[in-house]
Amino acid sequence: MTTLELNLPDDALEFLQVRATQEGFENVNAYLAALIGQMRNRFTRKDWDEKIREGLRAPAVVMTRERWKQLEKDVLEGAGE
């Protein structure tokens, strides 16, 4: 695990301590780690949402048996990377 030194005004640290306690965290470190995890998930969802919207804007393609087989092959080959 990496250590991060963070300089905060006293009132900001007090705010974090209060919020950590209110949210049921053991300490400010655990609270900040949880917030960072939530942010990471939100950005990941945002990326997926954009990819879905991009796919919906793309022209429709008729999926034949051959296209499905090729798609399966491509996915399985990509999973081996």
C-alpha positions, 0 to 999 in steps of 0.5 A: 500500500502506498502512503499519501501525505496530504496537507489540509486546513484544520477545518477540512480535517475536522470536517472529514473526521466528522463525516467519517464518524457519521458514515461509520468509518473507523478513521479518515483514511478508510473514509477517503479510500471509500470515497476514492473507490466510489469515484472510480466506480462512477467514472467506470460507469460513465465510460460504459454509458458513453460506449453504450450511447456510441453503440446505439448511434452506430448503424444496425448490423444484421447478425448472421450465424457467421458474424456471431461465430466471428464475434465469439472468436474475437472475444475469446482471443481477446480474453487470452491477452 
